[in-house]
Amino acid sequence: MYTVIWLAFFEILLVLFPAFGYTANITLHGILGIGILAFAFYIQRAVRATSCPARIKRIAVTTFALAIFQGLLGLALAAGIQLSWGSTYTNVMSFLHVGTSIAIITQASSSATAFDMWEEKEFQTAG
């Protein structure tokens, strides 16, 4: 689960500090994005197969849904930049793209911590 968090974190750093040139950064950004999507899919499938609490399962599914939305936003942003749809469009899409990446980190962190607590039997049930 923590892989999604770190991949999203490195994605943000890659955008904030473009070290490899525009084309290489965009390519690496896309590859990492596909990795996040793949891991989020795998995690939600694996978590749903356990007997962990339903809330953890819902968070994992939400993280995957956010990853799908993030990919669509990324494609829309790239299209807007390529086709010169204007700075307002680009700014709005960038804002949504960054906001969604932060939401992915938040959701993945929440589910990872809760799942770890469940695995370690740290939850107490009322008798």
PyMOL commands that set and color helices and strands:
alter all, ss='L'
color gray80, all
select helices_A, chain A and resi 2-16+22-48+54-82+87-119
alter helices_A, ss='H'
color red, helices_A
deselect
rebuild
show_as cartoon
